[in-house]
């Protein structure tokens, strides 16, 4: 069963048209929510047109909330804060947290972030093997340029530049992209991600989301 929010177009297959805009997503019909929650593997796809809208962050936030409510988000997520410890820890320069909008006008999905103006390494104890790393290095209010990243000592990019309010992921070339990420091999039971900044108009690197997937 497939349901669509957006233009009622000819998709060459049958689907249930729920509505045309983000209001439908925010007030998702109870019967559709109930059906999704009973699905063995519920899946929610968000198209580029929705992300590119001026309210794209809010649209993604509603989609994330819906995904969590119907069981489409796996357990195992944790807050990436300056005070993390145990399997996840920071070393190097001090990391600070930022909540850009406590009143909720910015989607919770992108509202919070960590940042620093010096070189800082994130250590994450995980199993050996090849991992797909997806990073979101965005800030709802400020642009950031010339951010740098090394994974397991390998330079990913030293010129990551993300405009304010841009919520794309960072790909292997350091470009802003919704296409996801890069792969890295871990051989010692710990993934290390070193963040740094090369100056420019803004001296801080930022991270608002990190996702790891075993290949």
N, C-alpha and C positions, 0 to 999 in steps of 0.2 A: 504494500500500500504506500502510495506517495501523495504527499500534500505539498502545495506550493503557496507561498506568499509573494506577491509581485504581479507582474503583468500576466493576464490570462491568455497565454500564447499557445500556438499549436506545437506541442513538444513531441509529437509522434507517439505518445503513450498516454494512457489514462492517468488522471490525477485529480485530487480534490483541491479546488481553489478556495483557500481560506480568506483571502483578502489581498489588498493591493499595496499596503504600506506598513511602516514600522509599528503603527498603533495596533495592528493585528497581532504582531509578535509580542508586544508588551502585554496585550490582553488575550493571550492565546486561548482559543476555545477549549472549554473543559472536556468535551468529548474527544477532541484531538489529543489533548494532553493525556487523557486516560488511556487512549490507544497506544501512544508512544511509550508510556510507562510499563505497558504489558508486553512490549516487543522484546524479543530475545536480545537483539543488538540494535537499539535505537540509534539513528544517525541524523545529524542536523548539518546541512550544508549551507554555507553563507557565501553568496556570489560576490565578485569584485564590485559590481554596481552598488551593492549595499555598503561595502566598506568605503567606497570612494565618496559617498555622500558627506555633506558637512556634519551630519549627525552620525557618521559611521561608527564612532566609538560607542555611542549609546545603543545602536543597533546590535553591535557585537556583544555589548553587555547584556542586553535582553536575551540574545541567543545563548550566551553562557549560562545565564540563570535558568533558562528553559532546559538546557542540556543537563544541568545539575539536578533539576527537579524530576526529570524522567529517567535518570540513571544512565545518561549517555557520557558522563564524566567518571573516569576511573578513580578509585581511591588511591592515595599515595602522594597527593600534592601537599606541599608545605609552604609556609610563608618564608620568603627569602628576605630576612631582616638582618640588621647589623649584629643582633645578638644570637644568631643561630649557633648551635654547638652539636657535638656528637658526630653523626655521619656527615654533617655539613658544617664547615667553619670558614672563617676569613683569616688571612694573614697579610701583613703589609700595612699600608697606610689606613687610617681610620675610615670606616664606611658610615655614612649617615643615611637616615631614612627620610623620605619626603611624602607627605600626603597632600596632594595638590588641591583637593577640594573636599573638605570634611562635610560640606552640606549636600554632597551627592549629585551635583550637576554633571560631574564627569563620571563615566562608567566605572564601577568598581574593578572591572577587568584591567583597566589601564591607569587607574588613579594613583596607586602607590608605586614607589620606586626606591631604589638605593643608589647612592652616588658617592663619588670621591674625586679629589683632584690629583691624587697620586697613584702610584702603582699598587694594586691590591690583587691578591690571588684568592679565588674561591676553590676550596678543596671539598670534594664530594666522594665519599667512600662508596664505590659501586663495584660490580663484578667485572672481571676482565672481558675484553672483547671489543667489537666495533659498536660505537654508539652514534646515533643521530642527535645532534645538538641544535636546538632551536632557541634563538635569543630574540627578545624584543627589547631594543635599547631606545625607548621613546619617552617623551616627557609631554604631558598635556599642555604645558604653559610656555616652555622654553626650547629653542633649538639647541642642538649640540653637534659640534663638528670635530673632526680629526680624532675621534675616539679610536682606541686600539684594543686588539684582542689577540691573545695567544692561547692555544689549546694544547695541552701536553707539550709545552715548549715550542710548538709550531706556530709561526705567525699566520693568523687568519687575515687580518687587515690592520693597518695603522692610520686609516683615513675614513673611518665610518662617520658619516654625516647624516643626521636625521632632523628634518624640520620639526618645529613645534606642532604637536597634535598629530604627527604621522605615526600610524600604528603598524606599519609593516614589520616583517621579521628581517633578520640580517642573514644574508646568504654567504657563501664561501668567499665571495669577492668583496665582501664588506658593503655591498650595495643595499639600499632599502628595497625590500621586495616582500611580496606576500607569498613568494614561492618557497619558503623554508630553506634553509640552513646548511649545515656541513656535517661531515662524519669525522670521527676521531677514534683512534684505537687506544684502549687502556690496557696496560700490561702489569701494573703494580697494585691493582685494587683501589686506585684513587684517581679520579679525574681532576685535573687542575686547569682552571680558566683564569688567566691573568688579564686584568683590565687596566688600561692606562689611557692617558690623554696627551696629545701632542700640541696642546695650546689652541691656537686659532682664536676665534671670537669668544669661545666659551672654554673654560679650563676644566670642566667636569665630564667624566664619563658617567653614564647612567644605565641601569638595568631594571626593567619593569617586569620581565617574565623570562623564565628559563624552563625548557622542557627537554627531557632526555628519553630516548627510545632505543632499546636494544635492537640491533640489526640481526 
